[in-house]
């Protein structure tokens, strides 16, 4: 990559794009693994979801708009439940959370993982049974822990000695015995971006296994006998495509289980191996199915437990992106098309880094397609950018679009269910888009569009 003073997003000068990106034979074709399962094109080439055209949706709800394929979301919940029978699947709410999604995952038999008081508030407002909630976070406040105890949250994943002390005191005051897991940092370097790799030693989460802090945390909880220690927790990162990291993680955390058994005579009954399962954002991504993941990971755990002479603990997992990510796409309206001196074509849309920060933050790759019509024009390599006053405001760094893309066209970007709306901002005072759920012939707003009045309501002057 050629260095560029404006940063890595501007380094690939020229019109070739990344090595993996190939000129499509049909620029209108949809790559099935990138899109929600009910998305297709109709006879006119217009994108449809459920039984509704994208043009009709954008006329009703405007652009930009996040479109959730509810049937796709439900089917992915069922896929994970079927792949991991008898094990607990906690939907990782940080990927995207609202009351409607909480109700859907509850109806489909999943548990819910939250990591803040705000996420817990949404879960409780949507009547998620508290015993099916797991509470994460590296710096839970006294008020957050108090709310979790008072609500009867089923699992609290403790992350520091300060939190153990804090939670122990609160539990004593209330005369309750909350169930807890210890988050263990197992020293696995997941093959992912450094900001979303969470189990190497030099980061803020968990108790170090190598340094002995994880064992010390377990012994403190067992010796105090106020909290009910149910097991250990390990999460190695996000957007992971192979199970080798899970193999190392399981081996190390189960060795700690055996150490606790040998030192205290206690076999902890649970083990949470986290989530982080990857999805396809572009044609270069090849994610595993839930069935394949379950088969490989259970084989790893079975073998390690046999070798350590441990009873196999009750397993749980925390997929978020793998459930919600492919179930949603974002639709934008094109505002300008600009060819810059033969270097590249910039296609500007009416959203950007305020509704999808991941390209700017992580250098994440996305795909896009012309959504409102079929085109017979030749493909050109384009960069889809937003409307914000920031040169790094890139939505899709490189994508082939038809050469006749023009203002007023609709573009759709798949795979935006995870960490797009949940990380959205009001940069440049741009209101955040709505989330519209589609099922069959029906569309309903589940998170409404923000307005300028919403922004001004917070500005007390």
Buried (B, 14 or more C-beta within 10 A) or exposed (E): EEEEEEEEBBEBEEEEBEEEBEEBEEBBEBEEBBBBBBBEBEEEBBBBBBEBBBBEBBEEBBBBBBBBBBBBBBBBBBBBBEBBEEBBBBBBBBBBBBBBBBBBBBEBEBBBBBBBBEBBBBBBEBEBBBEBBBBBBBEBEEEBBBBBBEBEBBBBBBBBEEBBEBBBEBBEEEEBEBBBBBBBBBBBBBBBBEEBBBBBBEEEBBBBBEEEBBBEBBBBBBEBEBBEBBBBBBBBBBBBBBBBBBBBBBBBBBBBBBBBBEEBEEEBEBBBBBBBBBBBBBBEBEBBEBEEBBBBBBEBBEBBBEEBEBEBBBBBBBBBBBBBBBBBBBBBBBBEBEEEEEEBBBBBBBBBBBBBBBBBBBEBBBBBBBBBBBBEEEBBBBBBBBBBEBEBBBBBBBBBBBBBBEEEBBBBBBBBBBBBBBBBEEBBEBBBBBBBBBBEEEBEBBBEBBEEEEBEEEEEE
